[in-house]
Amino acid sequence: MTFYSCFDSQGKVIARCQTHQEIEALRRMGRPIAEVRELKKEEAVVCSLTGSPSDFNEDY
């Protein structure tokens, strides 16, 4: 499973997503996504153990 971190123009994490479709949905909702980075495998494991990536997206 691949997870992505979405950052604003100041480098602050604004969302964690699992698919490119989720990233595009956030963009359509007006979230200021300036950069998207794929998480390393060890970072993605932490996400899947602690909850859903949508837990990080307050708009969902």
C-alpha distance matrix in Angstrom:
0.0 3.8 6.7 10.3 13.6 16.6 20.0 23.6 26.4 27.4 24.0 23.2 19.7 20.1 16.7 13.0 11.0 7.7 9.5 12.6 14.6 14.3 15.5 18.3 19.2 19.8 21.8 23.9 24.5 26.0 23.7 24.8 21.6 23.0 20.0 16.2 14.4 10.9 10.3 10.8 8.6 11.3 11.2 7.6 8.7 11.7 10.3 8.7 12.1 14.3 13.5 11.9 11.4 14.3 16.4 16.7 17.9 21.5 22.2 19.9
3.8 0.0 3.8 6.8 10.4 13.3 16.6 20.2 22.9 23.9 20.6 20.1 16.7 17.3 14.1 10.6 8.7 6.1 7.6 10.1 12.8 12.4 12.8 15.8 17.2 17.4 19.1 21.5 22.3 23.4 20.9 21.6 18.3 19.4 16.3 12.5 10.6 7.2 7.2 8.6 7.8 10.7 9.9 6.7 9.3 11.8 10.1 9.9 13.4 15.0 14.2 12.3 10.6 13.6 15.8 15.3 16.3 20.1 20.7 19.0
6.7 3.8 0.0 3.8 7.0 10.0 13.4 16.9 19.9 20.7 17.4 16.6 13.1 13.7 10.5 6.9 5.7 4.5 7.2 9.5 12.1 10.7 10.7 14.2 15.3 14.8 16.7 19.4 19.7 20.6 17.8 18.6 15.4 16.7 13.8 10.2 8.7 6.0 5.6 8.3 8.6 10.6 8.5 5.7 9.1 10.4 8.0 9.0 12.5 13.1 12.2 10.3 7.7 10.8 12.8 11.8 13.0 16.7 17.6 16.3
10.3 6.8 3.8 0.0 3.8 6.5 9.8 13.4 16.2 17.2 14.1 13.6 10.3 10.9 8.3 5.5 5.1 6.1 7.6 8.5 11.4 9.9 8.6 12.1 13.7 12.6 14.0 17.1 17.6 17.9 14.9 15.2 11.8 13.0 10.1 6.5 5.5 4.4 5.5 9.1 10.8 12.6 9.8 8.3 12.1 12.6 10.2 12.1 15.3 15.2 14.4 12.3 8.9 11.4 13.4 11.3 12.0 15.7 16.5 16.0
13.6 10.4 7.0 3.8 0.0 3.8 6.5 10.2 13.1 13.8 10.6 9.8 6.6 7.7 6.0 4.5 6.4 8.9 10.6 11.0 13.5 11.3 9.3 12.9 14.2 12.1 13.4 16.9 16.8 16.5 13.1 12.9 9.8 10.9 8.3 5.7 5.3 6.4 6.6 10.3 12.7 13.6 10.2 9.9 13.5 13.0 10.7 13.5 16.2 15.3 14.8 13.1 9.5 11.5 12.8 9.9 10.7 14.1 15.3 15.6
16.6 13.3 10.0 6.5 3.8 0.0 3.8 7.0 10.1 11.4 9.0 8.3 5.7 5.7 5.1 6.1 7.6 10.7 11.4 10.7 12.8 10.6 7.8 10.8 12.2 9.6 10.3 13.9 13.8 13.0 9.6 9.1 6.0 7.5 5.9 4.6 6.6 9.0 10.2 13.9 16.4 17.4 14.0 13.7 17.2 16.5 14.0 16.7 19.4 18.1 17.1 15.2 11.4 12.3 13.7 10.5 10.2 13.2 13.8 14.8
20.0 16.6 13.4 9.8 6.5 3.8 0.0 3.8 6.7 7.6 5.3 5.3 4.5 5.5 7.2 9.1 11.2 14.5 15.2 14.2 16.2 14.0 10.9 13.4 14.8 11.7 11.7 15.4 15.1 13.3 9.8 8.0 5.6 5.9 5.2 6.3 8.2 11.4 12.3 15.7 18.6 19.2 15.8 16.2 19.7 18.6 16.5 19.5 21.9 20.3 19.7 18.1 14.4 15.2 16.0 12.4 12.2 14.5 15.3 17.1
23.6 20.2 16.9 13.4 10.2 7.0 3.8 0.0 3.8 5.5 5.4 5.5 6.7 6.5 9.3 12.1 14.1 17.5 17.9 16.4 17.9 15.8 12.6 14.3 15.4 12.0 11.3 14.8 14.2 11.6 8.4 5.6 5.0 4.9 6.7 9.1 11.6 15.0 16.1 19.4 22.4 22.9 19.4 19.9 23.3 22.0 19.8 22.9 25.1 23.2 22.5 20.8 17.2 17.3 18.0 14.3 13.5 15.0 15.4 17.9
26.4 22.9 19.9 16.2 13.1 10.1 6.7 3.8 0.0 3.8 5.5 7.5 9.7 10.2 13.1 15.6 17.5 20.8 20.8 19.0 20.7 18.9 15.5 16.8 18.3 15.1 13.6 16.9 16.7 13.7 11.0 7.5 7.3 5.3 7.6 11.0 13.3 17.0 18.3 21.3 24.6 25.2 21.9 22.7 26.2 25.0 23.0 26.2 28.4 26.6 26.1 24.5 20.9 21.1 21.7 18.0 17.3 18.6 19.0 21.6
27.4 23.9 20.7 17.2 13.8 11.4 7.6 5.5 3.8 0.0 3.8 5.6 9.0 10.4 13.7 16.2 18.8 22.1 22.8 21.4 23.2 21.1 17.9 19.7 20.9 17.4 16.5 19.9 19.2 16.3 13.3 10.3 10.2 8.7 10.0 12.9 14.5 18.0 18.6 21.3 24.7 24.7 21.3 22.7 25.9 24.2 22.7 26.1 27.9 25.9 25.8 24.7 21.3 21.7 21.7 18.0 17.9 18.9 19.9 22.6
24.0 20.6 17.4 14.1 10.6 9.0 5.3 5.4 5.5 3.8 0.0 3.8 6.5 8.9 11.7 13.5 16.2 19.3 20.3 19.3 21.5 19.3 16.2 18.6 19.9 16.7 16.3 19.9 19.4 17.0 13.6 11.0 9.7 8.3 8.1 10.3 11.2 14.5 14.9 17.5 20.9 20.9 17.6 19.1 22.3 20.8 19.4 22.9 24.7 22.9 23.0 22.1 18.6 19.6 19.7 15.9 16.4 18.0 19.4 21.6
23.2 20.1 16.6 13.6 9.8 8.3 5.3 5.5 7.5 5.6 3.8 0.0 3.8 6.1 9.3 11.6 14.7 18.1 19.5 19.0 20.8 18.1 15.5 18.1 18.8 15.3 15.7 19.2 18.0 16.0 12.3 10.6 9.9 9.9 9.9 11.3 12.2 15.0 14.8 17.7 20.6 20.3 16.7 18.0 21.0 19.0 17.4 20.9 22.5 20.3 20.3 19.6 16.3 17.0 16.6 12.8 13.5 14.8 16.6 18.8
19.7 16.7 13.1 10.3 6.6 5.7 4.5 6.7 9.7 9.0 6.5 3.8 0.0 3.8 5.8 7.8 11.1 14.5 16.2 16.2 17.9 15.0 12.8 15.9 16.4 13.1 14.2 17.6 16.5 15.2 11.4 10.7 9.2 10.2 9.5 9.5 10.2 12.5 12.1 15.2 17.8 17.6 13.9 14.7 17.7 15.8 13.9 17.3 19.1 17.0 16.7 15.8 12.5 13.4 13.2 9.4 10.4 12.3 14.2 15.9
20.1 17.3 13.7 10.9 7.7 5.7 5.5 6.5 10.2 10.4 8.9 6.1 3.8 0.0 3.8 7.3 10.0 13.8 15.2 15.0 16.0 12.8 10.9 13.6 13.5 10.0 11.5 14.6 13.0 12.0 8.2 8.5 7.7 10.0 10.2 10.2 11.9 14.0 14.1 17.6 19.8 19.9 16.1 16.2 19.1 17.4 14.7 17.7 19.7 17.4 16.4 14.9 11.6 11.4 11.6 7.9 7.6 9.2 10.7 12.7
16.7 14.1 10.5 8.3 6.0 5.1 7.2 9.3 13.1 13.7 11.7 9.3 5.8 3.8 0.0 3.8 6.4 10.1 11.8 12.2 13.2 9.8 8.6 11.8 11.6 8.7 11.0 13.9 12.6 12.7 9.2 10.4 8.8 11.5 10.8 9.5 10.9 12.1 12.1 15.7 17.4 17.8 14.2 13.5 16.4 15.0 11.9 14.5 16.9 14.9 13.5 11.5 8.0 8.1 9.0 5.6 5.3 8.3 9.6 10.6
13.0 10.6 6.9 5.5 4.5 6.1 9.1 12.1 15.6 16.2 13.5 11.6 7.8 7.3 3.8 0.0 3.8 7.0 9.5 10.9 12.3 9.2 8.6 12.4 12.5 10.5 13.0 15.8 15.1 15.6 12.4 13.5 11.2 13.5 11.8 9.3 9.6 9.7 9.3 12.8 14.0 14.6 11.1 9.9 12.9 12.0 8.8 11.1 13.9 12.5 11.2 9.1 5.4 7.0 8.4 5.9 6.8 10.4 11.8 11.6
11.0 8.7 5.7 5.1 6.4 7.6 11.2 14.1 17.5 18.8 16.2 14.7 11.1 10.0 6.4 3.8 0.0 3.8 5.8 7.6 8.9 6.1 6.4 10.1 10.3 9.5 12.0 14.4 14.3 15.5 12.9 14.4 11.9 14.3 12.5 9.5 10.1 9.4 9.9 13.4 14.1 15.6 12.6 10.4 13.3 13.4 10.0 11.2 14.6 13.9 11.9 9.0 5.5 6.8 9.6 8.2 8.0 11.8 12.1 11.1
7.7 6.1 4.5 6.1 8.9 10.7 14.5 17.5 20.8 22.1 19.3 18.1 14.5 13.8 10.1 7.0 3.8 0.0 3.8 7.1 8.5 6.9 8.3 11.4 11.9 12.1 14.5 16.5 16.9 18.5 16.2 17.8 15.0 17.2 15.0 11.5 11.4 9.5 10.0 12.8 12.8 14.8 12.6 9.5 12.1 13.2 9.9 10.0 13.7 14.0 12.0 8.9 6.5 8.3 11.4 11.1 11.1 14.8 14.9 13.1
9.5 7.6 7.2 7.6 10.6 11.4 15.2 17.9 20.8 22.8 20.3 19.5 16.2 15.2 11.8 9.5 5.8 3.8 0.0 3.8 5.2 5.4 6.7 8.9 10.0 11.2 12.9 14.6 15.8 17.4 15.8 17.3 14.4 16.6 14.6 11.2 11.9 10.3 12.1 14.9 15.1 17.6 15.6 12.6 15.4 16.8 13.7 13.6 17.4 17.8 15.6 12.3 9.9 10.8 14.3 13.8 12.9 16.4 15.8 14.0
12.6 10.1 9.5 8.5 11.0 10.7 14.2 16.4 19.0 21.4 19.3 19.0 16.2 15.0 12.2 10.9 7.6 7.1 3.8 0.0 3.8 5.4 5.0 6.2 8.6 9.9 10.6 12.3 14.2 15.5 14.2 15.3 12.4 14.2 12.6 9.7 11.2 10.6 13.3 16.3 17.2 19.9 17.7 15.2 18.4 19.6 16.6 17.1 20.8 20.9 18.8 15.5 12.7 13.1 16.6 15.5 14.1 17.4 16.3 15.2
14.6 12.8 12.1 11.4 13.5 12.8 16.2 17.9 20.7 23.2 21.5 20.8 17.9 16.0 13.2 12.3 8.9 8.5 5.2 3.8 0.0 3.8 5.4 5.1 6.1 8.7 9.8 10.4 12.3 14.4 13.8 15.7 13.5 16.0 15.1 12.7 14.6 14.2 16.5 19.6 20.2 22.7 20.4 17.7 20.5 21.5 18.2 18.3 21.9 21.8 19.1 15.6 13.2 12.6 16.3 15.7 13.6 16.5 14.7 13.3
14.3 12.4 10.7 9.9 11.3 10.6 14.0 15.8 18.9 21.1 19.3 18.1 15.0 12.8 9.8 9.2 6.1 6.9 5.4 5.4 3.8 0.0 3.8 5.4 5.0 6.3 8.7 9.9 10.6 12.7 11.5 13.8 11.9 14.9 14.1 11.7 13.7 13.5 15.2 18.6 19.3 21.2 18.5 16.0 18.8 19.2 15.7 16.1 19.6 19.0 16.2 12.7 10.0 9.1 12.7 12.0 9.8 12.8 11.2 9.9
15.5 12.8 10.7 8.6 9.3 7.8 10.9 12.6 15.5 17.9 16.2 15.5 12.8 10.9 8.6 8.6 6.4 8.3 6.7 5.0 5.4 3.8 0.0 3.8 5.4 5.2 6.4 8.8 9.9 10.9 9.3 10.8 8.4 11.2 10.5 8.5 11.1 11.8 14.0 17.6 19.0 21.0 18.1 16.1 19.4 19.7 16.3 17.5 21.0 20.2 17.9 14.7 11.4 11.0 14.2 12.4 10.4 13.4 12.1 11.9
18.3 15.8 14.2 12.1 12.9 10.8 13.4 14.3 16.8 19.7 18.6 18.1 15.9 13.6 11.8 12.4 10.1 11.4 8.9 6.2 5.1 5.4 3.8 0.0 3.8 5.4 5.0 6.2 8.6 9.9 9.6 11.2 9.5 12.1 12.3 10.9 14.0 14.9 17.4 20.9 22.3 24.5 21.8 19.7 23.0 23.4 20.0 21.0 24.4 23.7 21.2 17.8 14.8 13.8 17.1 15.6 13.0 15.4 13.3 13.2
19.2 17.2 15.3 13.7 14.2 12.2 14.8 15.4 18.3 20.9 19.9 18.8 16.4 13.5 11.6 12.5 10.3 11.9 10.0 8.6 6.1 5.0 5.4 3.8 0.0 3.8 5.4 5.1 6.3 8.8 9.0 11.8 11.0 14.3 14.8 13.6 16.5 17.2 19.2 22.8 23.9 25.7 22.8 20.6 23.5 23.6 20.0 20.7 24.0 22.9 20.1 16.6 14.0 12.1 15.3 14.3 11.2 13.0 10.3 10.1
19.8 17.4 14.8 12.6 12.1 9.6 11.7 12.0 15.1 17.4 16.7 15.3 13.1 10.0 8.7 10.5 9.5 12.1 11.2 9.9 8.7 6.3 5.2 5.4 3.8 0.0 3.8 5.4 5.0 6.5 5.5 8.5 8.1 11.7 12.6 11.9 14.9 16.2 17.9 21.7 23.2 24.6 21.4 19.7 22.7 22.3 18.7 20.1 23.2 21.6 19.1 16.0 13.0 11.2 13.8 12.0 8.8 10.5 8.3 9.2
21.8 19.1 16.7 14.0 13.4 10.3 11.7 11.3 13.6 16.5 16.3 15.7 14.2 11.5 11.0 13.0 12.0 14.5 12.9 10.6 9.8 8.7 6.4 5.0 5.4 3.8 0.0 3.8 5.3 5.1 5.2 6.9 6.6 9.8 11.3 11.5 15.0 16.9 19.2 22.9 24.8 26.5 23.3 21.8 25.1 24.9 21.5 23.1 26.2 24.8 22.5 19.4 16.2 14.8 17.3 15.2 12.2 13.8 11.6 12.9
23.9 21.5 19.4 17.1 16.9 13.9 15.4 14.8 16.9 19.9 19.9 19.2 17.6 14.6 13.9 15.8 14.4 16.5 14.6 12.3 10.4 9.9 8.8 6.2 5.1 5.4 3.8 0.0 3.8 5.3 7.4 9.8 10.3 13.4 15.1 15.1 18.6 20.2 22.4 26.1 27.7 29.5 26.4 24.6 27.8 27.6 24.0 25.2 28.4 27.0 24.3 21.0 18.2 16.2 18.9 17.4 13.9 14.9 11.9 13.0
24.5 22.3 19.7 17.6 16.8 13.8 15.1 14.2 16.7 19.2 19.4 18.0 16.5 13.0 12.6 15.1 14.3 16.9 15.8 14.2 12.3 10.6 9.9 8.6 6.3 5.0 5.3 3.8 0.0 3.8 5.9 9.2 10.6 14.1 16.0 16.1 19.5 21.1 22.8 26.6 28.1 29.5 26.1 24.5 27.4 26.8 23.2 24.5 27.4 25.5 22.8 19.8 17.2 14.6 16.8 15.3 11.7 11.9 8.7 10.6
26.0 23.4 20.6 17.9 16.5 13.0 13.3 11.6 13.7 16.3 17.0 16.0 15.2 12.0 12.7 15.6 15.5 18.5 17.4 15.5 14.4 12.7 10.9 9.9 8.8 6.5 5.1 5.3 3.8 0.0 3.8 6.2 8.5 11.6 14.2 15.2 18.7 21.0 22.8 26.6 28.6 29.8 26.3 25.2 28.4 27.5 24.2 26.0 28.7 26.8 24.4 21.7 18.7 16.6 18.4 16.2 13.0 13.1 10.7 13.2
23.7 20.9 17.8 14.9 13.1 9.6 9.8 8.4 11.0 13.3 13.6 12.3 11.4 8.2 9.2 12.4 12.9 16.2 15.8 14.2 13.8 11.5 9.3 9.6 9.0 5.5 5.2 7.4 5.9 3.8 0.0 3.8 5.8 9.2 11.5 12.4 15.7 18.1 19.6 23.3 25.5 26.5 22.9 22.1 25.3 24.2 21.0 23.2 25.8 23.7 21.7 19.2 16.0 14.4 15.9 13.2 10.4 11.1 9.5 12.2
24.8 21.6 18.6 15.2 12.9 9.1 8.0 5.6 7.5 10.3 11.0 10.6 10.7 8.5 10.4 13.5 14.4 17.8 17.3 15.3 15.7 13.8 10.8 11.2 11.8 8.5 6.9 9.8 9.2 6.2 3.8 0.0 3.8 6.2 9.2 11.2 14.6 17.5 19.3 22.9 25.5 26.5 23.0 22.6 26.0 25.0 22.1 24.7 27.3 25.3 23.7 21.4 18.0 17.0 18.3 15.2 13.0 14.0 13.0 15.8
21.6 18.3 15.4 11.8 9.8 6.0 5.6 5.0 7.3 10.2 9.7 9.9 9.2 7.7 8.8 11.2 11.9 15.0 14.4 12.4 13.5 11.9 8.4 9.5 11.0 8.1 6.6 10.3 10.6 8.5 5.8 3.8 0.0 3.8 5.8 7.4 10.9 13.9 15.8 19.4 22.1 23.3 20.0 19.6 23.2 22.5 19.7 22.2 25.0 23.5 22.1 19.7 16.0 15.7 17.4 14.2 12.5 14.4 13.8 15.8
23.0 19.4 16.7 13.0 10.9 7.5 5.9 4.9 5.3 8.7 8.3 9.9 10.2 10.0 11.5 13.5 14.3 17.2 16.6 14.2 16.0 14.9 11.2 12.1 14.3 11.7 9.8 13.4 14.1 11.6 9.2 6.2 3.8 0.0 3.8 7.1 10.3 13.8 16.0 19.3 22.4 23.7 20.5 20.6 24.3 23.7 21.4 24.1 26.9 25.5 24.5 22.4 18.6 18.9 20.4 17.0 15.8 17.9 17.5 19.5
20.0 16.3 13.8 10.1 8.3 5.9 5.2 6.7 7.6 10.0 8.1 9.9 9.5 10.2 10.8 11.8 12.5 15.0 14.6 12.6 15.1 14.1 10.5 12.3 14.8 12.6 11.3 15.1 16.0 14.2 11.5 9.2 5.8 3.8 0.0 3.8 6.6 10.2 12.6 15.7 18.8 20.3 17.4 17.5 21.3 21.0 19.0 21.6 24.5 23.5 22.8 20.8 17.0 18.0 19.6 16.3 15.7 18.4 18.4 19.8
16.2 12.5 10.2 6.5 5.7 4.6 6.3 9.1 11.0 12.9 10.3 11.3 9.5 10.2 9.5 9.3 9.5 11.5 11.2 9.7 12.7 11.7 8.5 10.9 13.6 11.9 11.5 15.1 16.1 15.2 12.4 11.2 7.4 7.1 3.8 0.0 3.8 6.8 9.5 12.8 15.6 17.4 14.6 14.2 18.0 18.2 16.1 18.4 21.4 20.8 20.0 17.9 14.2 15.6 17.5 14.6 14.3 17.5 17.6 18.3
14.4 10.6 8.7 5.5 5.3 6.6 8.2 11.6 13.3 14.5 11.2 12.2 10.2 11.9 10.9 9.6 10.1 11.4 11.9 11.2 14.6 13.7 11.1 14.0 16.5 14.9 15.0 18.6 19.5 18.7 15.7 14.6 10.9 10.3 6.6 3.8 0.0 3.8 6.2 9.2 12.3 14.1 11.6 11.7 15.4 15.8 14.3 16.7 19.6 19.4 19.2 17.5 14.1 16.3 17.9 15.2 15.8 19.1 19.9 20.2
10.9 7.2 6.0 4.4 6.4 9.0 11.4 15.0 17.0 18.0 14.5 15.0 12.5 14.0 12.1 9.7 9.4 9.5 10.3 10.6 14.2 13.5 11.8 14.9 17.2 16.2 16.9 20.2 21.1 21.0 18.1 17.5 13.9 13.8 10.2 6.8 3.8 0.0 3.8 6.5 9.0 11.4 9.5 8.9 12.6 13.7 12.4 14.2 17.2 17.7 17.6 16.0 12.9 15.7 17.5 15.3 16.3 19.9 20.7 20.3
10.3 7.2 5.6 5.5 6.6 10.2 12.3 16.1 18.3 18.6 14.9 14.8 12.1 14.1 12.1 9.3 9.9 10.0 12.1 13.3 16.5 15.2 14.0 17.4 19.2 17.9 19.2 22.4 22.8 22.8 19.6 19.3 15.8 16.0 12.6 9.5 6.2 3.8 0.0 3.8 6.4 8.0 5.8 5.8 9.4 10.3 9.6 11.7 14.3 14.8 15.3 14.4 11.8 15.1 16.2 14.2 16.0 19.6 21.0 20.5
10.8 8.6 8.3 9.1 10.3 13.9 15.7 19.4 21.3 21.3 17.5 17.7 15.2 17.6 15.7 12.8 13.4 12.8 14.9 16.3 19.6 18.6 17.6 20.9 22.8 21.7 22.9 26.1 26.6 26.6 23.3 22.9 19.4 19.3 15.7 12.8 9.2 6.5 3.8 0.0 3.8 5.5 5.2 6.2 8.8 10.2 10.8 12.5 14.5 15.7 16.9 16.6 14.5 18.1 18.9 17.3 19.4 22.9 24.5 23.9
8.6 7.8 8.6 10.8 12.7 16.4 18.6 22.4 24.6 24.7 20.9 20.6 17.8 19.8 17.4 14.0 14.1 12.8 15.1 17.2 20.2 19.3 19.0 22.3 23.9 23.2 24.8 27.7 28.1 28.6 25.5 25.5 22.1 22.4 18.8 15.6 12.3 9.0 6.4 3.8 0.0 3.8 5.4 5.1 6.3 8.9 10.0 10.6 12.4 14.5 15.7 15.6 14.4 18.1 18.9 18.0 20.3 23.8 25.5 24.3
11.3 10.7 10.6 12.6 13.6 17.4 19.2 22.9 25.2 24.7 20.9 20.3 17.6 19.9 17.8 14.6 15.6 14.8 17.6 19.9 22.7 21.2 21.0 24.5 25.7 24.6 26.5 29.5 29.5 29.8 26.5 26.5 23.3 23.7 20.3 17.4 14.1 11.4 8.0 5.5 3.8 0.0 3.8 5.5 5.2 6.7 9.0 10.2 10.9 12.7 14.8 15.6 14.7 18.5 18.5 17.7 20.6 23.7 25.9 24.8
11.2 9.9 8.5 9.8 10.2 14.0 15.8 19.4 21.9 21.3 17.6 16.7 13.9 16.1 14.2 11.1 12.6 12.6 15.6 17.7 20.4 18.5 18.1 21.8 22.8 21.4 23.3 26.4 26.1 26.3 22.9 23.0 20.0 20.5 17.4 14.6 11.6 9.5 5.8 5.2 5.4 3.8 0.0 3.8 5.4 5.3 6.6 9.0 10.2 11.0 12.7 13.2 11.8 15.5 15.4 14.2 17.0 20.2 22.4 21.6
7.6 6.7 5.7 8.3 9.9 13.7 16.2 19.9 22.7 22.7 19.1 18.0 14.7 16.2 13.5 9.9 10.4 9.5 12.6 15.2 17.7 16.0 16.1 19.7 20.6 19.7 21.8 24.6 24.5 25.2 22.1 22.6 19.6 20.6 17.5 14.2 11.7 8.9 5.8 6.2 5.1 5.5 3.8 0.0 3.8 5.4 5.1 6.3 8.7 10.1 10.8 10.7 9.5 13.3 13.9 13.2 15.7 19.1 20.9 19.6
8.7 9.3 9.1 12.1 13.5 17.2 19.7 23.3 26.2 25.9 22.3 21.0 17.7 19.1 16.4 12.9 13.3 12.1 15.4 18.4 20.5 18.8 19.4 23.0 23.5 22.7 25.1 27.8 27.4 28.4 25.3 26.0 23.2 24.3 21.3 18.0 15.4 12.6 9.4 8.8 6.3 5.2 5.4 3.8 0.0 3.8 5.4 5.2 6.2 8.6 10.2 11.1 11.2 14.9 14.9 15.0 17.8 20.9 23.0 21.4
11.7 11.8 10.4 12.6 13.0 16.5 18.6 22.0 25.0 24.2 20.8 19.0 15.8 17.4 15.0 12.0 13.4 13.2 16.8 19.6 21.5 19.2 19.7 23.4 23.6 22.3 24.9 27.6 26.8 27.5 24.2 25.0 22.5 23.7 21.0 18.2 15.8 13.7 10.3 10.2 8.9 6.7 5.3 5.4 3.8 0.0 3.8 5.5 5.2 6.1 8.6 10.3 10.4 13.9 13.0 13.0 16.3 19.0 21.5 20.3
10.3 10.1 8.0 10.2 10.7 14.0 16.5 19.8 23.0 22.7 19.4 17.4 13.9 14.7 11.9 8.8 10.0 9.9 13.7 16.6 18.2 15.7 16.3 20.0 20.0 18.7 21.5 24.0 23.2 24.2 21.0 22.1 19.7 21.4 19.0 16.1 14.3 12.4 9.6 10.8 10.0 9.0 6.6 5.1 5.4 3.8 0.0 3.8 5.5 5.3 6.1 6.9 6.6 10.1 9.7 9.7 12.8 15.6 18.0 16.6
8.7 9.9 9.0 12.1 13.5 16.7 19.5 22.9 26.2 26.1 22.9 20.9 17.3 17.7 14.5 11.1 11.2 10.0 13.6 17.1 18.3 16.1 17.5 21.0 20.7 20.1 23.1 25.2 24.5 26.0 23.2 24.7 22.2 24.1 21.6 18.4 16.7 14.2 11.7 12.5 10.6 10.2 9.0 6.3 5.2 5.5 3.8 0.0 3.8 5.7 5.6 6.3 7.5 10.8 10.8 11.9 14.5 17.3 19.3 17.2
12.1 13.4 12.5 15.3 16.2 19.4 21.9 25.1 28.4 27.9 24.7 22.5 19.1 19.7 16.9 13.9 14.6 13.7 17.4 20.8 21.9 19.6 21.0 24.4 24.0 23.2 26.2 28.4 27.4 28.7 25.8 27.3 25.0 26.9 24.5 21.4 19.6 17.2 14.3 14.5 12.4 10.9 10.2 8.7 6.2 5.2 5.5 3.8 0.0 3.8 5.7 8.3 10.2 13.1 12.1 13.5 16.6 18.9 21.3 19.3
14.3 15.0 13.1 15.2 15.3 18.1 20.3 23.2 26.6 25.9 22.9 20.3 17.0 17.4 14.9 12.5 13.9 14.0 17.8 20.9 21.8 19.0 20.2 23.7 22.9 21.6 24.8 27.0 25.5 26.8 23.7 25.3 23.5 25.5 23.5 20.8 19.4 17.7 14.8 15.7 14.5 12.7 11.0 10.1 8.6 6.1 5.3 5.7 3.8 0.0 3.8 7.2 9.0 11.4 9.4 10.8 14.2 16.0 18.8 17.2
13.5 14.2 12.2 14.4 14.8 17.1 19.7 22.5 26.1 25.8 23.0 20.3 16.7 16.4 13.5 11.2 11.9 12.0 15.6 18.8 19.1 16.2 17.9 21.2 20.1 19.1 22.5 24.3 22.8 24.4 21.7 23.7 22.1 24.5 22.8 20.0 19.2 17.6 15.3 16.9 15.7 14.8 12.7 10.8 10.2 8.6 6.1 5.6 5.7 3.8 0.0 3.7 6.5 8.2 6.7 9.1 11.8 13.6 16.0 13.9
11.9 12.3 10.3 12.3 13.1 15.2 18.1 20.8 24.5 24.7 22.1 19.6 15.8 14.9 11.5 9.1 9.0 8.9 12.3 15.5 15.6 12.7 14.7 17.8 16.6 16.0 19.4 21.0 19.8 21.7 19.2 21.4 19.7 22.4 20.8 17.9 17.5 16.0 14.4 16.6 15.6 15.6 13.2 10.7 11.1 10.3 6.9 6.3 8.3 7.2 3.7 0.0 3.8 5.2 5.4 7.8 9.6 11.9 13.6 11.2
11.4 10.6 7.7 8.9 9.5 11.4 14.4 17.2 20.9 21.3 18.6 16.3 12.5 11.6 8.0 5.4 5.5 6.5 9.9 12.7 13.2 10.0 11.4 14.8 14.0 13.0 16.2 18.2 17.2 18.7 16.0 18.0 16.0 18.6 17.0 14.2 14.1 12.9 11.8 14.5 14.4 14.7 11.8 9.5 11.2 10.4 6.6 7.5 10.2 9.0 6.5 3.8 0.0 3.8 5.2 5.7 7.2 10.4 12.0 10.2
14.3 13.6 10.8 11.4 11.5 12.3 15.2 17.3 21.1 21.7 19.6 17.0 13.4 11.4 8.1 7.0 6.8 8.3 10.8 13.1 12.6 9.1 11.0 13.8 12.1 11.2 14.8 16.2 14.6 16.6 14.4 17.0 15.7 18.9 18.0 15.6 16.3 15.7 15.1 18.1 18.1 18.5 15.5 13.3 14.9 13.9 10.1 10.8 13.1 11.4 8.2 5.2 3.8 0.0 3.8 5.2 4.9 7.6 8.7 6.5
16.4 15.8 12.8 13.4 12.8 13.7 16.0 18.0 21.7 21.7 19.7 16.6 13.2 11.6 9.0 8.4 9.6 11.4 14.3 16.6 16.3 12.7 14.2 17.1 15.3 13.8 17.3 18.9 16.8 18.4 15.9 18.3 17.4 20.4 19.6 17.5 17.9 17.5 16.2 18.9 18.9 18.5 15.4 13.9 14.9 13.0 9.7 10.8 12.1 9.4 6.7 5.4 5.2 3.8 0.0 3.8 5.5 6.9 9.5 8.0
16.7 15.3 11.8 11.3 9.9 10.5 12.4 14.3 18.0 18.0 15.9 12.8 9.4 7.9 5.6 5.9 8.2 11.1 13.8 15.5 15.7 12.0 12.4 15.6 14.3 12.0 15.2 17.4 15.3 16.2 13.2 15.2 14.2 17.0 16.3 14.6 15.2 15.3 14.2 17.3 18.0 17.7 14.2 13.2 15.0 13.0 9.7 11.9 13.5 10.8 9.1 7.8 5.7 5.2 3.8 0.0 3.8 6.1 8.9 8.8
17.9 16.3 13.0 12.0 10.7 10.2 12.2 13.5 17.3 17.9 16.4 13.5 10.4 7.6 5.3 6.8 8.0 11.1 12.9 14.1 13.6 9.8 10.4 13.0 11.2 8.8 12.2 13.9 11.7 13.0 10.4 13.0 12.5 15.8 15.7 14.3 15.8 16.3 16.0 19.4 20.3 20.6 17.0 15.7 17.8 16.3 12.8 14.5 16.6 14.2 11.8 9.6 7.2 4.9 5.5 3.8 0.0 3.8 5.4 5.8
21.5 20.1 16.7 15.7 14.1 13.2 14.5 15.0 18.6 18.9 18.0 14.8 12.3 9.2 8.3 10.4 11.8 14.8 16.4 17.4 16.5 12.8 13.4 15.4 13.0 10.5 13.8 14.9 11.9 13.1 11.1 14.0 14.4 17.9 18.4 17.5 19.1 19.9 19.6 22.9 23.8 23.7 20.2 19.1 20.9 19.0 15.6 17.3 18.9 16.0 13.6 11.9 10.4 7.6 6.9 6.1 3.8 0.0 3.8 5.6
22.2 20.7 17.6 16.5 15.3 13.8 15.3 15.4 19.0 19.9 19.4 16.6 14.2 10.7 9.6 11.8 12.1 14.9 15.8 16.3 14.7 11.2 12.1 13.3 10.3 8.3 11.6 11.9 8.7 10.7 9.5 13.0 13.8 17.5 18.4 17.6 19.9 20.7 21.0 24.5 25.5 25.9 22.4 20.9 23.0 21.5 18.0 19.3 21.3 18.8 16.0 13.6 12.0 8.7 9.5 8.9 5.4 3.8 0.0 3.8
19.9 19.0 16.3 16.0 15.6 14.8 17.1 17.9 21.6 22.6 21.6 18.8 15.9 12.7 10.6 11.6 11.1 13.1 14.0 15.2 13.3 9.9 11.9 13.2 10.1 9.2 12.9 13.0 10.6 13.2 12.2 15.8 15.8 19.5 19.8 18.3 20.2 20.3 20.5 23.9 24.3 24.8 21.6 19.6 21.4 20.3 16.6 17.2 19.3 17.2 13.9 11.2 10.2 6.5 8.0 8.8 5.8 5.6 3.8 0.0
